[in-house]
């Protein structure tokens, strides 16, 4: 079995000119980072713009990269900062919804059903997914941020604390309150 390289090692290799190392980092993290941005912004076009900006900044910063934290912490800190910059440019602050549906460019979330599923179960699953997205969107910003960093970024409490600039107990509280609200909203399905 071939052991895969750590993200930090891949980034250091990329800084030395190894393009394949970048390709592997991108493949590992593109989905989580994009979903993180999309959940915050609610607009696929805006998420794609920030996503591209993030990776271009990573490319530009490769020669200055130093292993001072986990690569994912560094990457999601950059994503977090892009979001902050985006929201600062918005005057007044734009409220976004994760409840897509009316916009043809942003279709409503789909939940894949197995071929053996009955049609009413597929409809029920789509409704639950849409309901969960609305509940996540309704969370207070700090709780939503912590929840999305944990779920989409697969980050630890310590990493989230470092990214958001708060202590780990605050992160734990935010995650606990977010999960409580989501559970109540979903009727304890989570």
N, C-alpha and C positions, 0 to 999 in steps of 0.2 A: 504494500500500500504506500503510495506517494503522499507525503505530508505536504500540505499547502503552506506557502510562505505567509508569515504574519503581515498584516496590512502595513505596519510601520516599515518592515523590510522592503516591501514592494514600493512604498513611497520613496525610500532612500535610493532604491535601484532606479526608479523613474527619474529622480533628481540627477542621477549619473548618466541619464540618456537612454535607459531601457524602456522603450515604448511598449513592449509587451507587458511590463509591470503595470503601466497605467491602464492598459486594456483590462487586466485582471481586476484592478481596484474598481474600475468603472463598472465592470460586470457584477462585482460583488455588491456594490452600494447604490447603483442607479435606481433600482426599484424602491427601496426604502426612503431614499432622499426625495425622490419625486413624489411619493405618496405623502411624505411629511409636508412638503411645500403645498401640494394640492389640497390637503385637508385644511391647511391654514388659509389658503387663498380662495378656494372654492371655484376658481376659474382655471381651466386647463391652459388657456393661453398665457395667463400671468404666471402660472406654475412653470410652464415650459421656459418662459423668459428668464425667471429667476434660476431655474435649474441650469440653463446654459451659462448664465452669468457665474454661477457657483463653480462649475467645472472649468470655465475659462480662468477664474481667479485661482483655482487650484493649480492649473497649468502654469500660470504666471508666478505662483509662489513656490514652485517646486524646488528651486535652488536655495531658497531661504528656509526650507522645512528642516526642523530639528525635532527629534523624538523627545518631547517633554510631557506628552500624555498619549493615551491611546489614539490611534489614527481616527477612529470613529468619533471621539470627543472633538478632535480638531475639525473634522469634516462637518459635524452637526453644529459646532460653534459658528463656522462660516455660514452655514445655512440659516441659523438663527439670526446672525447679524444681517444677512441679506433681507430677511423678513422685517427686521426692525427698520432697516433703511427704506424698504418699500413702504411700510406704514407711515414713516415720517414724511415721505413725499406726498402722501394722501392727505389732502385738506379739503373738507373735513374728513375725519377718519371714516373710511368706507366700511360698512358692515357687509360681510360676505356670508353667503349661505352655502353649505355643502349639499343642499337639497337641489340637485340639478333636475331638470325635467323640461322646462320651457325652451331651453337653449339647445338647438340642434347640434352645436359644436360640443356640448357637454351633456352627453346622454345620462340618464339616471343610472345609479349604480346597479350592476347586474350581479346576481349570485348564481353560479353555475349549479344546475340540478343534475343529478345523475339520470341517465336515460330511463331508469326504472321508477323514477319519482312520478308521483301522480301530479297532474297539473295544479291542483289546489295547493300542494306542498311547495311547488316552485313559486307560486304567487305569494304564499305566506313567507317564504324565505326572502324574497325581494322586498316585501313590505317591512320585514324585521331589519334588513340591512339598511333600508332608507330611514327607518325609525332611529336606528343606532347612529347613523351619520347626523341626523338632526339633533340628537341628544349630545353628541360630541361637539357640534357647532354651538350649542347653547351653553356649554360649560364656560365658567369664567376663564378669561384669557390665560391666567397663570396655571390653572388646572389643566386646560386643554393643551397648553404647551408641554407640561410634564407628561401627560398621558400620551401625546403623539410622539414625543422623543422616546418614551419607553416602548410603545407599540410599533411604531414605524422604524425607529432607529435601533431598536433592540439594545438600548443603552441602560446602564446600571444607574442606581440612585446617585452614586458618587459622580458619574459622568454628567448626569442631568444637572446636579448641583453646580458642577464646574461650568457648564455651558450657560446656565441661567444666572449664575452669580449669587446663589442663595445657599444656605447650609443644607446638609442632607436631611435633617429633621423636617425642614420646611418642604422639601421635595416629597418626602414620605407622606406628610400631611396632605399635600396637594393631590398626590396619587390616590390616597385613601378616600378623600372627599370626592374626587372625580369618579372613582369606581363605585362609591355609594350612590351617587346621583345617576350613573348609568344603569346600575342594577335596579334601582327604584323605577327608572323610566322604562326599562325593558321588562319589568315584572319579574325580577330575579332570574332571568334567562342566562345572564352572563356568569 
